[in-house]
Amino acid sequence: MIIFCIIVLVLPVSMPMSLGGWVQSPGHPHGYDPDVKHEEKHCAQSGHKVKLTLTHLDLEESHNCENDRLEIWADGELLFTLCGHKSMSELQTFINPKLYSNPGGCLKISFFTDYSNPTRHVGYRGFYTINDVNECEELENKCTQRCNNYIGGYRCFCRPGYLLDPDQHTCRVSCGETRRGSQEGALMSPDWPGSYPENSICSYILSTEEDLQYELTFTEFDVQMTEDGRCSDSLTIKTLSGISGPYCGHKRPPSPFTTRSHHIEIIFRSDDDGANKGFRLSYKTKEKKCFASVIKNSQLIPNLPEYSRGDKITVHCAEGHVLNLLDSVKHEYESTCRSNGKWSHVIPCEIIDCGYPPLPELTELRDEKDLRTTFKEQISLKCSSKYYQMTGNGNFICDSDGYWVSETGQKLSEALRICEPVCGMNTEILVGGNVFGGKPATLGEIPWQLLHRQSPRGGAALISDYWALTAAHVVDGFEDTSMTWLGGMVNAKNKQNTEMQTEKIIIHPSYKKVGKNEEPQSFDNDIALIKMSARVPLGPNIRPVCLPNTPISEGESGTVSGFGAFKRIEISQLLRHGDVKIYPLNECDSLNFPVTDNMICAGNDGVDSCRGDSGGPFFYPRLQQKSADEPYRLLGLVSWGPSECGDKRFKGFYTKVFNYLDWIKETMEKN
């Protein structure tokens, strides 16, 4: 007990600014009561720590100290949970060295007992002290040179020749100077030719007349660089137009270094390590020159490395760029080099922007998320309906005139037609039947079949989303009349059809007209084009047929369709189709009508076109014969035949469409 008292008396005296007191359990040393909850907290001011020393510990022993326990917390963190009996030696060795707070922190002592205490235990006792922290002994203080500790804090200070940085920790060499009006001279790093000091920030400012510029020549250069090539120390050249550097290592900066500026700052920095020599340079002034570049995206005429005062140039915007002028669009202007090294006129050349593309009907962009519309950017279009296909690849580029153009130079506009109907395709339903005496067609099987239900009853073949072909004698005399045609149906009485009004009816110029409801003396050139007043809405039940690409051979068979007479006595309300074979013209009875090479003769036993089928399509291949990717092509148009349909002695005659391809194309383009 005598030894302990000595320790207690000596420790506070040996510590600067030592404050403290005793802590103990309630009832100590006579023993503590059950159901006790006792807490106390001791805090230190800034620059001080709270230190706790336990001298006695005698509590009930239990598993995980679940009965009676002493908890010691430092700044919200639990340091120990103690119970049982520990000697002074155990406390001093394992517990007390760790019982302290952070600077400016707190220690909290919490004592808990349960409802019983079978054996009397003394409890705990100890003392706390509040001590000054010696920050100079800690690495975290970051003083680069010297440190002075005082009660409650510390301060950094520097050796002679250094100044304390505003961060109050770093000692730096304050070096550099400002030279105004100086036109030549030399600069060097601090302590040259010896090693430059650590933590240097040197600023050398040179300034002269506005029409002059500085030229630097480095004669010595040795600035510390790390093994991986980074500049631990550096030299930077700052001019009115920008910054060059940082430079380091043994390789000199470019010499002579033309600054193109009458005001420059040379900044030299070093860290806290190294023993390099630094740099030495000389400087002089010369007349300012103008840059060989006035603005981006332009060309200079004449094109020289640099220009002297008074030199004139023409600035021409590069391809795809124009001058940024509000009142006009120009590509070039004149500028003069001034004495201060600047050009008299500087007008930006801006990149051409074609803007959002004018999308033609039935088209849309393939990708609109990353749409860019400036010079040389590209876009790709696609048809917005599966019933149309591109006539080209659909790619357009923004050209130098601000237009979207194709690879062939065609300008993109809303009026441009680049999506054409997919022709010659149907729903691929293969059901047999005949025009005369056969079975009806299925919806979508012959989607190009059109019907004129009023007098004269007749058919037509849709060849695009605006145009159809029919026999001339069907529309003879109706050129100035708007006719109503029906499509997208297989029953003439069905009101669920597509109704089309004609805008133009153009009969072949070589056809001999006779007028309304008059029978012609010749069916040569019996062909006419019909233009609808509005775009035909294509779909699964109404689609165009393809025009022929080669003449059909004799002996081949095709399919003819129509809403004409059926079983000799009636006009069919249902669309019917049948297969007929092509015969040589000399094997067909002409029935006293002239036969020409503009006709096709075709027929089959019991199969024939008839009254009301005129103008309808005769197409190839046969419905049952077509492959998946082969389109149907229009061979002929129902023209004329025997008065008794289905007469085995006679064949029917059809206008040969192949002979009129040029006329069809030219007429459609002009109208």
Stockholm file with secondary structure:
# STOCKHOLM 1.0

chainA/1-671         MIIFCIIVLVLPVSMPMSLGGWVQSPGHPHGYDPDVKHEEKHCAQSGHKVKLTLTHLDLEESHNCENDRLEIWADGELLFTLCGHKSMSELQTFINPKLYSNPGGCLKISFFTDYSNPTRHVGYRGFYTINDVNECEELENKCTQRCNNYIGGYRCFCRPGYLLDPDQHTCRVSCGETRRGSQEGALMSPDWPGSYPENSICSYILSTEEDLQYELTFTEFDVQMTEDGRCSDSLTIKTLSGISGPYCGHKRPPSPFTTRSHHIEIIFRSDDDGANKGFRLSYKTKEKKCFASVIKNSQLIPNLPEYSRGDKITVHCAEGHVLNLLDSVKHEYESTCRSNGKWSHVIPCEIIDCGYPPLPELTELRDEKDLRTTFKEQISLKCSSKYYQMTGNGNFICDSDGYWVSETGQKLSEALRICEPVCGMNTEILVGGNVFGGKPATLGEIPWQLLHRQSPRGGAALISDYWALTAAHVVDGFEDTSMTWLGGMVNAKNKQNTEMQTEKIIIHPSYKKVGKNEEPQSFDNDIALIKMSARVPLGPNIRPVCLPNTPISEGESGTVSGFGAFKRIEISQLLRHGDVKIYPLNECDSLNFPVTDNMICAGNDGVDSCRGDSGGPFFYPRLQQKSADEPYRLLGLVSWGPSECGDKRFKGFYTKVFNYLDWIKETMEKN
#=GR chainA/1-671 SS CHHHHHHHHHHHHHSTTCEEEEEECTTTTTCCCSSCEEEEEEECCTTEEEEEEEEEEECCCCGGGCSSEEEEEETTEEEEEECSEECHHHIIIIIGGGCBCCTTCEEEEEEECCSCCSSCCCEEEEEEEEEECCGGGSGGGCCSSEEEEETTEEEEECCTTCEECTTSSCEEEEEEEEEESCCEEEEECTTTTSCCCSSEEEEEEEECCTTEEEEEEEEEEEBCCCTTSCCSSEEEEEESSCEEEEECBSSCCCSSEECCCSEEEEEEECCSCCCCCEEEEEEEEEECCBCSCSSSSEEEESCCSCBCTTCEEEEEECTTEEECCSSCCCSEEEEEBCTTSCBSCCCCEEECBCCSCCCCTTEEESCCTTCCCBTTCEEEEEESSTTEEESSCCEEEECTTSCEECTTCCBCCTTCCCEEECCSCCCCCCCCCCTTTSCBCCTTTSTTEEEECSSSCEEEEECSSSEEEECHHHHTTCTTSCCEEEESCSBTTCSSSEEEEEEEEEECTTSCCCCTTCCCSCCTTCCEEEEESSCCCCBTTBCCCBCCSSCCCTTCEEEEEESCEETTTEECSBCEEEEEEEECGGGSCCTTSCCCTTEEEEEBTTBCCCTTCTTCEEEESCTTTCCTTCCCEEEEEEEECCSSTTCTTCCEEEEEGGGGHHHHHHHHHHC
#=GC SS_cons         CHHHHHHHHHHHHHSTTCEEEEEECTTTTTCCCSSCEEEEEEECCTTEEEEEEEEEEECCCCGGGCSSEEEEEETTEEEEEECSEECHHHIIIIIGGGCBCCTTCEEEEEEECCSCCSSCCCEEEEEEEEEECCGGGSGGGCCSSEEEEETTEEEEECCTTCEECTTSSCEEEEEEEEEESCCEEEEECTTTTSCCCSSEEEEEEEECCTTEEEEEEEEEEEBCCCTTSCCSSEEEEEESSCEEEEECBSSCCCSSEECCCSEEEEEEECCSCCCCCEEEEEEEEEECCBCSCSSSSEEEESCCSCBCTTCEEEEEECTTEEECCSSCCCSEEEEEBCTTSCBSCCCCEEECBCCSCCCCTTEEESCCTTCCCBTTCEEEEEESSTTEEESSCCEEEECTTSCEECTTCCBCCTTCCCEEECCSCCCCCCCCCCTTTSCBCCTTTSTTEEEECSSSCEEEEECSSSEEEECHHHHTTCTTSCCEEEESCSBTTCSSSEEEEEEEEEECTTSCCCCTTCCCSCCTTCCEEEEESSCCCCBTTBCCCBCCSSCCCTTCEEEEEESCEETTTEECSBCEEEEEEEECGGGSCCTTSCCCTTEEEEEBTTBCCCTTCTTCEEEESCTTTCCTTCCCEEEEEEEECCSSTTCTTCCEEEEEGGGGHHHHHHHHHHC
//
